[in-house]
Amino acid sequence: MMMDPPPTKEFALAPVYVYWDMKRCPVPDDYDARRVGPCIKRILRKSGYNGPVTITAVGSLSKVPRDILEVVSSTGISLYHEVASRKCMVSCFYSNILIQREKKYNSIFPFPLESPREASSTLWKNFLLADPGPLEEEEDSCSETPGPASWICSVCRRICGPGIAGQGVDNFITHLSTREHELKRQRFTNPKGEPPLDSCPENATRGGNQS
């Protein structure tokens, strides 16, 4: 992983927020997922970034095996569930980057965003699998907040809000299984913005679409 060193001492000591796309860069088979967070922190330290580190796993997390989510979450990595299309996510990502830069944030990337197919294999080969560092307890936590790692479901976003939030993988899995979440997911992914009628029995006898 190649990263430019921090341009100033202020940047070197500033808080670092890492966003990990678990769909494009899943944990390799037979790799201990507990090592991901500590490895990221070591690479940042070696590159000169010494501020507090917060790591968030993003993407359609309902498709990630529960055991992986539990292990990753146990190290303090937060979860951000998003089911938007890749095109939409990239568009929003670049918009957010521009906003963050206007606020004097410094954005760094471990690989070129233009090469998504090569990103995963290259990143893990040169990053995780090449890191011989030990798994030490003091390095395990990837969050500055003690306790179960937090999660956010952007599918269930409130008006002008970031989405429903909670703590712990059990609560996250339970939320994904709720009727409220499923209806909002269907509305989110349906091109017309509405769930199928058979998913809303109370609407089945009314005919037509509701306004």
N, C-alpha and C positions, 0 to 999 in steps of 0.2 A: 504494500500500500504506500503510495507516494503522496505526501502532503507538504505544502509549503510551510516553513517555520513561521511562527507568529511574527508579524511585522514590527510590533512594539512590545515593551514589557507589560504594558497595560493589557494587551491582547493575551499575552502569555499567562496572566493570572486571572483572566476573566472566566466566568462560568461557561461551561461547554455543554451544549445540548446535541445529542446524537440521535438521528432518526434512522432506524434500521427497517428496510422493506423486507419483511419475512417471506414474501412471495417470490420476489426476484432473487433474493439471497437467503434461501432456507438453510437451516443447520445441516451440515453434511452428515450422511449416514455414518454411524459408529463414532461420532464426535460428541464429547461431553458438552451439552449445551450450557452447563454452568461456567464453562471457560470463556464463553463469548464476551460477556461484560468485562471481566478482568483483563482479557486480551486487548479489547478496545482501549481500556484505560492505560495499559502499558504502552501501546503504540502512540497514544496521544502524549504521554509523558516523554517518550523518546523523541518525539517531534517537537518538544518544547512547550506543550500546552499543559500547564500545571494547575489550572483552576478546577473547581468542583465539577464533576461530570454527572450528567443526568441522561440516561439512555431510554428511548421509547421505541418499542416495536410497533410498526404500522402495517396496514394492509387488511385484507379480508381474513381476519384471524379465526373465523369459524372453520376455516379449512385447514388450520394448523392442528396437528395431533395434540390432544389434551396434555399428555405427559410432557411434551416439549414446552407448552405454555406454562405448566406448573414449575418446571425446572428453571426456565428463563425468568419467570416472575419471582421465584424464590431468591434470585440474586439482586432483586430491586429494580429490574427493568420494567417500566410501565408499558401498558398495552393501549393501542389506539385502533379501534375497529373501524374500518372504512371499506365500503363495497363499491365505491365509484369506479368507473372505467379508468383504464390506465391513461387514456387521453385526457380525461377530466382531472385526474390526480396530478398529471404532469403540468397541466395548465395552472391549476391552483398552486402547485409547488413553486413554479417560477414566479407567480404573482406574489406569493408570500416571501420569496427570496428578495424580490425587489423592495418590498415593504421593509423587511428586516435590514437591508443595506442602508435604506434611508434613515433608519434608527441607529446607524453606526454599528450594526452587527457585522461580523466577519464570517463569510460562508466558505467552507472548505469541503472538497469532495474526494473520496478515496479512489474513485475511478471515473472515467468520462461518462456522462449521462447519455451520450449518443451511442454507446455500445452496450445495451442492456443484455444481449445474449452472452457476451463475454464477461459481463460484470461479475456474475455469481462465481463461476469457476476460477476466474483470475483473482478475485478478492479473497476467496477462501484458501486458494493454493498459496498465495503470497502473504496471507495475513494470518488466519487462524492456524492452518496446518503447519506453518513455518515457525510458529511461536512456541518455544520450549518452556516458557515460564510456568512456574508451579501454580496450583490452585490454592491460594492462601485465603484463610477466612477473612482477614482484614480487607481483602480486595474484593470480596464477593458482592458487596452492596453497590449497586449502580444508581442509587438514588440518595439524595440528601435527607429524605424523610424516612424515619424508622417505621417498622410495621409492614403489613402486606402491601405489595406493589399496587399502585392504582391503575384503573382502566377507564377508558372513555369510549362510548358507542356513539359515533357521529351519525349513524343511521337514525337514531332517536333524538335528533337535534331539536331543541326547543327554539322558538322564535328568538333570533338575536343571541342565541346561546351556543356553547360548544358541543352540547350533547349530554346524554345521561352518563353520570360517572359513578364509580364505586371502588371497592378494594377487594382483592383476592380473586383467584381464578374460579373458585366455586361460585361466587356471586356473579362473575362474568358469564360463565356457562349457563347458570340459571336464568340470567337476563336474556340471553340469546334464545332460550326456549319459551319465552313468554309470548302470549298472543299479541300483545301490544307491539313488541319488537317485530314479529313476523309480518304483521300488517303494514308496518312502516317500511320494512325491507321490501315488500312487494310493491308498495307505492313508489319507493325509491327506484326500483329496477324496472318497473313497468313503463314503457315509452309514453303512455298516456297519463302517467302519474297517478293511476288508480289501481287498486288491487282487483283481482278477478272477483266476480260476484259470489262464487261459491266459497270464497274465503270470508264473506260477510253474510251469514245466513239472514240477519235482520234486514238485509237489502234485497234478498232474492225475490220477494213478491212485489216489489215496488215497480220494477221495470225501468229501463233507461238508466241514465247516470244522474247522480245527485250533484248539485252545484255546491 
